Amino acid sequence: MKKLLLSILFSAASIVLYAADKVPFNALVCDVDGLGLKVQVSVKDSDKRTSSGKDGKFGLTNIKADDVLQFRYKKYRFEIGVEGRKSLKITLSATGEVLSAVEDAELTAAGMDYVVRRELPTKGGVLTAEMIEREGFSNLADALRAKATSLIVDGSGNVVIRGVNSIGNPAPALIVCDGMEIGTVNAVNINDVASVEIQRDGTLYGFRGVGGVIVIKTKSGAKR
C-alpha cells in the first residue's frame, strides 16, 4: 500500500512539473454567430502548429509576445500578431475577414485544457531533414533534446516523453524506425533522418506504447 501511494505521488509530481514548464496560449475562432470554426494554425518562422477542434478552440504553448499566428480557413489565409496577449478570441466573416481579435479572460483561465497532442511542428514531425541540415546537428539525440523540450533523452539514446506517466517510474518511449522497433535513437544515423514524430498516445502499439512512441522515418523509408 505504501509503495502504491508513493507511485501515485510520484506520477502526480511528474504531471505538475511537466505542466510547469509549459505556458499555455488558448484561442477560439468563431463566426459572427459564435459558432466554432475549424482552422489550421502555425506560428510564423517556427516549427509549431496545431488545428482547432469542431468548437473552434485550440491551444499552443510557450508563445512569445511578438509571435505572429498564421491561419488557414478553407481557401482563406490570414495572420494575427500576438502583441503580448495571453489568449485570443477571433471572429471571422463568411468571407474569411477578421472582424475582431481580442484577449479573452475565460480562455486565458482555461490553462492547458485546449493544448492537445496536435501541437506538432510543420510537416508532421518534431524534426525534419531540413531542420537537421539547417542547424547542423551531429546526432539524433542532441537534435531531439534541442528541438523537442517534451523529451528526456539519456546518453544511451533512451527516450522518456514528459507528461506520459505509468505507475512507478515513467515508462520509456517505444522507438520505431521505418516501421521496425529499435532500441535507441543512437541506432539511427542523423544524416538518414527524414522526419521524427512524437506520439504521446501509443495505444496503437498496445502495452509497448504505454510510454508513448517516437516514430522515425528515414529518407530511404519515406520513398517506399
Secondary structure as a PSIPRED ss2 file (coil, helix, strand):
# PSIPRED VFORMAT (PSIPRED V4.0)

   1 M C   1.000  0.000  0.000
   2 K H   0.000  1.000  0.000
   3 K H   0.000  1.000  0.000
   4 L H   0.000  1.000  0.000
   5 L H   0.000  1.000  0.000
   6 L H   0.000  1.000  0.000
   7 S H   0.000  1.000  0.000
   8 I H   0.000  1.000  0.000
   9 L H   0.000  1.000  0.000
  10 F H   0.000  1.000  0.000
  11 S H   0.000  1.000  0.000
  12 A H   0.000  1.000  0.000
  13 A H   0.000  1.000  0.000
  14 S H   0.000  1.000  0.000
  15 I H   0.000  1.000  0.000
  16 V H   0.000  1.000  0.000
  17 L H   0.000  1.000  0.000
  18 Y H   0.000  1.000  0.000
  19 A H   0.000  1.000  0.000
  20 A H   0.000  1.000  0.000
  21 D C   1.000  0.000  0.000
  22 K C   1.000  0.000  0.000
  23 V C   1.000  0.000  0.000
  24 P E   0.000  0.000  1.000
  25 F E   0.000  0.000  1.000
  26 N E   0.000  0.000  1.000
  27 A E   0.000  0.000  1.000
  28 L E   0.000  0.000  1.000
  29 V E   0.000  0.000  1.000
  30 C E   0.000  0.000  1.000
  31 D C   1.000  0.000  0.000
  32 V C   1.000  0.000  0.000
  33 D C   1.000  0.000  0.000
  34 G C   1.000  0.000  0.000
  35 L C   1.000  0.000  0.000
  36 G E   0.000  0.000  1.000
  37 L C   1.000  0.000  0.000
  38 K C   1.000  0.000  0.000
  39 V C   1.000  0.000  0.000
  40 Q E   0.000  0.000  1.000
  41 V E   0.000  0.000  1.000
  42 S E   0.000  0.000  1.000
  43 V E   0.000  0.000  1.000
  44 K C   1.000  0.000  0.000
  45 D C   1.000  0.000  0.000
  46 S C   1.000  0.000  0.000
  47 D C   1.000  0.000  0.000
  48 K C   1.000  0.000  0.000
  49 R E   0.000  0.000  1.000
  50 T E   0.000  0.000  1.000
  51 S E   0.000  0.000  1.000
  52 S C   1.000  0.000  0.000
  53 G C   1.000  0.000  0.000
  54 K C   1.000  0.000  0.000
  55 D C   1.000  0.000  0.000
  56 G C   1.000  0.000  0.000
  57 K E   0.000  0.000  1.000
  58 F E   0.000  0.000  1.000
  59 G E   0.000  0.000  1.000
  60 L E   0.000  0.000  1.000
  61 T E   0.000  0.000  1.000
  62 N C   1.000  0.000  0.000
  63 I C   1.000  0.000  0.000
  64 K C   1.000  0.000  0.000
  65 A C   1.000  0.000  0.000
  66 D C   1.000  0.000  0.000
  67 D C   1.000  0.000  0.000
  68 V E   0.000  0.000  1.000
  69 L E   0.000  0.000  1.000
  70 Q E   0.000  0.000  1.000
  71 F E   0.000  0.000  1.000
  72 R E   0.000  0.000  1.000
  73 Y E   0.000  0.000  1.000
  74 K C   1.000  0.000  0.000
  75 K C   1.000  0.000  0.000
  76 Y E   0.000  0.000  1.000
  77 R E   0.000  0.000  1.000
  78 F E   0.000  0.000  1.000
  79 E E   0.000  0.000  1.000
  80 I E   0.000  0.000  1.000
  81 G E   0.000  0.000  1.000
  82 V C   1.000  0.000  0.000
  83 E C   1.000  0.000  0.000
  84 G C   1.000  0.000  0.000
  85 R C   1.000  0.000  0.000
  86 K C   1.000  0.000  0.000
  87 S E   0.000  0.000  1.000
  88 L E   0.000  0.000  1.000
  89 K E   0.000  0.000  1.000
  90 I E   0.000  0.000  1.000
  91 T E   0.000  0.000  1.000
  92 L E   0.000  0.000  1.000
  93 S C   1.000  0.000  0.000
  94 A C   1.000  0.000  0.000
  95 T C   1.000  0.000  0.000
  96 G C   1.000  0.000  0.000
  97 E C   1.000  0.000  0.000
  98 V E   0.000  0.000  1.000
  99 L E   0.000  0.000  1.000
 100 S E   0.000  0.000  1.000
 101 A E   0.000  0.000  1.000
 102 V E   0.000  0.000  1.000
 103 E C   1.000  0.000  0.000
 104 D C   1.000  0.000  0.000
 105 A H   0.000  1.000  0.000
 106 E H   0.000  1.000  0.000
 107 L H   0.000  1.000  0.000
 108 T H   0.000  1.000  0.000
 109 A H   0.000  1.000  0.000
 110 A C   1.000  0.000  0.000
 111 G H   0.000  1.000  0.000
 112 M H   0.000  1.000  0.000
 113 D H   0.000  1.000  0.000
 114 Y H   0.000  1.000  0.000
 115 V C   1.000  0.000  0.000
 116 V C   1.000  0.000  0.000
 117 R C   1.000  0.000  0.000
 118 R C   1.000  0.000  0.000
 119 E C   1.000  0.000  0.000
 120 L E   0.000  0.000  1.000
 121 P C   1.000  0.000  0.000
 122 T H   0.000  1.000  0.000
 123 K H   0.000  1.000  0.000
 124 G H   0.000  1.000  0.000
 125 G C   1.000  0.000  0.000
 126 V C   1.000  0.000  0.000
 127 L E   0.000  0.000  1.000
 128 T E   0.000  0.000  1.000
 129 A H   0.000  1.000  0.000
 130 E H   0.000  1.000  0.000
 131 M H   0.000  1.000  0.000
 132 I H   0.000  1.000  0.000
 133 E H   0.000  1.000  0.000
 134 R H   0.000  1.000  0.000
 135 E H   0.000  1.000  0.000
 136 G C   1.000  0.000  0.000
 137 F C   1.000  0.000  0.000
 138 S C   1.000  0.000  0.000
 139 N C   1.000  0.000  0.000
 140 L H   0.000  1.000  0.000
 141 A H   0.000  1.000  0.000
 142 D H   0.000  1.000  0.000
 143 A H   0.000  1.000  0.000
 144 L H   0.000  1.000  0.000
 145 R H   0.000  1.000  0.000
 146 A H   0.000  1.000  0.000
 147 K H   0.000  1.000  0.000
 148 A C   1.000  0.000  0.000
 149 T C   1.000  0.000  0.000
 150 S C   1.000  0.000  0.000
 151 L E   0.000  0.000  1.000
 152 I E   0.000  0.000  1.000
 153 V E   0.000  0.000  1.000
 154 D C   1.000  0.000  0.000
 155 G C   1.000  0.000  0.000
 156 S C   1.000  0.000  0.000
 157 G C   1.000  0.000  0.000
 158 N C   1.000  0.000  0.000
 159 V E   0.000  0.000  1.000
 160 V E   0.000  0.000  1.000
 161 I E   0.000  0.000  1.000
 162 R C   1.000  0.000  0.000
 163 G C   1.000  0.000  0.000
 164 V C   1.000  0.000  0.000
 165 N C   1.000  0.000  0.000
 166 S C   1.000  0.000  0.000
 167 I C   1.000  0.000  0.000
 168 G C   1.000  0.000  0.000
 169 N C   1.000  0.000  0.000
 170 P C   1.000  0.000  0.000
 171 A C   1.000  0.000  0.000
 172 P C   1.000  0.000  0.000
 173 A C   1.000  0.000  0.000
 174 L E   0.000  0.000  1.000
 175 I E   0.000  0.000  1.000
 176 V E   0.000  0.000  1.000
 177 C E   0.000  0.000  1.000
 178 D C   1.000  0.000  0.000
 179 G C   1.000  0.000  0.000
 180 M E   0.000  0.000  1.000
 181 E E   0.000  0.000  1.000
 182 I E   0.000  0.000  1.000
 183 G C   1.000  0.000  0.000
 184 T C   1.000  0.000  0.000
 185 V H   0.000  1.000  0.000
 186 N H   0.000  1.000  0.000
 187 A H   0.000  1.000  0.000
 188 V C   1.000  0.000  0.000
 189 N C   1.000  0.000  0.000
 190 I H   0.000  1.000  0.000
 191 N H   0.000  1.000  0.000
 192 D H   0.000  1.000  0.000
 193 V E   0.000  0.000  1.000
 194 A E   0.000  0.000  1.000
 195 S E   0.000  0.000  1.000
 196 V E   0.000  0.000  1.000
 197 E E   0.000  0.000  1.000
 198 I E   0.000  0.000  1.000
 199 Q E   0.000  0.000  1.000
 200 R C   1.000  0.000  0.000
 201 D C   1.000  0.000  0.000
 202 G C   1.000  0.000  0.000
 203 T H   0.000  1.000  0.000
 204 L H   0.000  1.000  0.000
 205 Y H   0.000  1.000  0.000
 206 G H   0.000  1.000  0.000
 207 F H   0.000  1.000  0.000
 208 R H   0.000  1.000  0.000
 209 G H   0.000  1.000  0.000
 210 V C   1.000  0.000  0.000
 211 G C   1.000  0.000  0.000
 212 G C   1.000  0.000  0.000
 213 V E   0.000  0.000  1.000
 214 I E   0.000  0.000  1.000
 215 V E   0.000  0.000  1.000
 216 I E   0.000  0.000  1.000
 217 K E   0.000  0.000  1.000
 218 T E   0.000  0.000  1.000
 219 K H   0.000  1.000  0.000
 220 S H   0.000  1.000  0.000
 221 G H   0.000  1.000  0.000
 222 A H   0.000  1.000  0.000
 223 K H   0.000  1.000  0.000
 224 R C   1.000  0.000  0.000
